[in-house]
Amino acid sequence: MRVRVTPRADTYPDPTVVCGERRFEATGLDTLINPTLIFEILSPSTEFYDLGRKAALYSQLDSLQQPVFIWQDFYQVQFSTRQPEGSWNLRTVKGLDAAVDLASIGYTLNLSELYEPAIQQP
């Protein structure tokens, strides 16, 4: 689903979660404007854009509480959590025994739920 991040920029994240009522751009039901949680699966060709420009755009979304970036080629997840005053707490976790605290939806995501154990580690 397309997400409007600024009046002039839309993105197409991977899974997106909304807590509460979904709100859409006035033009229809294809552009979400109030995501709570966004996931991006990183590939070698998009990693720098996703962690750079796209992450900066996501930080401007008032509704967004947690953007989560998942590496596809090794066991690593980077996520930010919006703090009450509006700043962001950035964390990176690595390894199949690690977990991501998805406080925005009240769930702890174990990396072992995301990955097959046969991925090569760097």
C-alpha positions in Angstrom: 0.0 0.0 0.0 1.2 3.5 -0.8 1.9 5.8 2.1 1.9 9.5 1.9 4.9 10.8 3.9 5.0 14.4 2.8 2.7 16.4 0.4 5.1 15.6 -2.4 6.4 12.2 -1.5 4.9 8.8 -1.4 6.5 5.5 -0.5 5.7 1.9 -0.9 6.8 0.1 2.3 6.5 -3.6 2.8 4.0 -4.5 5.6 2.3 -1.5 7.2 0.3 -1.5 10.4 -2.3 1.1 11.5 -3.6 1.2 15.1 -7.1 2.6 15.2 -9.0 3.9 12.2 -7.2 3.9 8.8 -7.1 7.3 7.2 -6.5 7.8 3.5 -5.6 10.7 1.1 -8.8 12.5 0.0 -8.4 11.1 -3.5 -9.3 7.5 -2.6 -8.4 4.4 -0.6 -5.0 3.7 -2.2 -2.8 6.2 -0.2 -2.6 5.7 3.6 -1.7 8.8 5.7 -1.6 7.4 9.2 0.7 4.3 9.6 1.7 3.3 13.1 4.4 0.8 12.1 6.2 0.3 8.8 8.5 -2.5 7.8 11.1 -2.3 5.0 12.9 -5.4 3.8 16.3 -4.3 2.7 17.9 -5.5 -0.5 21.5 -4.7 -1.6 20.1 -2.4 -4.3 17.8 -0.4 -2.0 19.6 -0.6 1.4 21.2 2.9 1.3 18.1 4.6 0.0 15.8 2.9 2.5 18.1 3.6 5.5 18.8 7.2 4.3 16.3 9.2 2.4 13.3 6.9 3.1 14.1 6.7 6.9 14.3 10.5 6.9 10.9 10.8 5.2 9.4 8.4 7.7 10.6 10.4 10.6 8.3 13.2 9.5 5.1 11.2 9.8 3.4 12.2 12.9 1.4 9.0 13.2 4.5 6.7 12.8 5.7 5.2 16.0 8.2 2.6 14.6 9.9 2.1 11.3 11.6 -1.3 11.1 14.3 -2.2 8.6 15.0 -5.9 8.0 18.1 -7.1 6.2 17.3 -10.0 3.9 20.8 -11.5 3.6 21.8 -11.7 7.3 20.1 -11.7 10.7 19.9 -8.0 11.5 17.0 -5.6 12.2 17.3 -1.9 12.8 14.3 -0.1 14.3 13.5 3.3 15.8 10.9 4.0 18.5 9.4 7.5 18.8 9.8 8.9 22.3 7.1 10.9 24.0 8.8 14.2 23.3 9.2 13.3 19.6 12.8 12.2 19.4 13.7 8.7 18.1 15.5 5.9 19.9 17.5 3.9 17.3 18.4 0.2 18.0 20.0 -2.5 15.9 19.7 -6.2 16.9 21.6 -9.1 15.4 21.4 -12.9 15.5 18.6 -15.4 15.6 18.4 -15.1 19.4 17.7 -11.3 19.2 14.3 -9.7 19.4 12.6 -6.4 18.4 10.3 -4.7 20.9 7.4 -3.5 18.8 6.0 -1.4 21.6 3.7 0.4 19.2 1.6 -2.8 18.8 2.5 -4.5 22.1 4.5 -7.4 20.5 8.0 -8.7 20.7 9.2 -10.1 17.4 11.9 -12.7 17.6 14.3 -12.7 14.7 13.9 -16.5 14.6 10.4 -15.7 13.4 11.7 -13.8 10.4 14.6 -15.9 9.1 15.4 -19.4 8.0 18.4 -20.5 9.9 20.5 -21.1 6.8 21.4 -17.5 5.9 25.1 -16.8 5.6 26.4 -14.3 8.1 28.9 -11.6 7.2 
